[in-house]
Amino acid sequence: MKQNRYQEYHETKNIKLKRLYDIIGYTLNDDKLGLLAITCSNFAKEYNDCAPDKIFEHDGLAVVGDAILKAVLSIEYFNPEITEGKLTDIKKDIENNACLQELGQRLDLPNILFSSNTDLQGKKKMATAIEAIIGAICFSHGFDACQDFIKRTILK
């Protein structure tokens, strides 16, 4: 299976990028950023074990997306009368792994992501993919585009 990762990646990357762009409503300024957002860690490792070039996985980009998601939710739900604890609870109810897992399934992310058999096991993996996509949107189109995507997909 590992020896096929190179071929799989290069034969399907344009199709998967188009699907990603259809989902997010934007074409990213750099396709490399889009490919990074949809490449899971084990797939990247398997690819890099057999390919002459190197690709990278989305976990670092997801850290950025996670921070942006938290910021957007904080801004969206803040009002002067709300306590810190209540605001935190609201955010936790929306950005938890189970909710992001459901969103990922609804967006058909398993068919867009470059993943190996173990990459999508557990609810954290789909959350990581959603957060990486948010990070990619931010680097390509800025914070306002992230707010738009989050409102259209997570908060609708």
C-alpha angles and dihedrals in degrees: 000000000000094000089058095057093086092052094042092051096049096041096050107028096097092047092049092046091053090051090049092050091048090053097047096039094232137087105225117235091238123035089206088066090051092049090049090052093055100041116099122209102250092046090053091049093050091046093049091049091062108023133089091223131045134242129190134226128238102240095102092047088052091060088061092046092049091055091048092049090052091048094049092048091048092051094044096051102033120115128156093251097055120097123230091246093052092049090050091050092050091051092047091052091055105036101042120126094251092056092046090047090055091047091050091053091047090051090048092238095157087068093048101045125088098232142153124223093274099041096084099041112119131019096270093068095062090044088054091053093050091049092048090053090051089050091051091050090052095051091046104038108008138242096307091059089051090053090050093050093046092049092048097046112021104027100037 
